[in-house]
Amino acid sequence: MKLREIETRIMHPMLGNTIPLPEYATDGSAALDLRACIDSDITVAPGETVTVPSGLAIGIHDPSLVAILVPRSGLGIKHGIVLANTVGVIDSDYQGEILVGIRNQGRESYTIRQGERICQMLFIPVTRVSLKVVEEFSEESSRGSGGFGHTGRM
């Protein structure tokens, strides 16, 4: 499979040397693992939010593509370590260092180690739209305006 190239700038000299560049963990992985590019470990107390640098910046240059940061399931389930904003959006025109907001929702402090995989970066297509204001929708759906829990538990 031919991979699409995304321009990447190294923002910290450890990245690509003592800390590996982002990579797919397996052949079937959908997202690249981003690592904590930090000089020393960071301990995150329960309920605390910290910002962790990734050590890299990307240039997507294509508004039909976005990079999405998502939590690592193992960190979230085992330790309560999630992204502070639940999902991060790296727009096609952002070229600064990717910083990862980490929140400890667990009951115990967690220490982020230098080079630890802290989140995943997923590239997905974008469809931009224009909003057309209408009085009524041109087609009704079977759900209609049913809100939260409208379709039941099962």
Order of alpha helices (4+ residues) and beta strands (2+ residues): beta-beta-beta-beta-beta-beta-alpha-beta-beta-beta-beta-beta
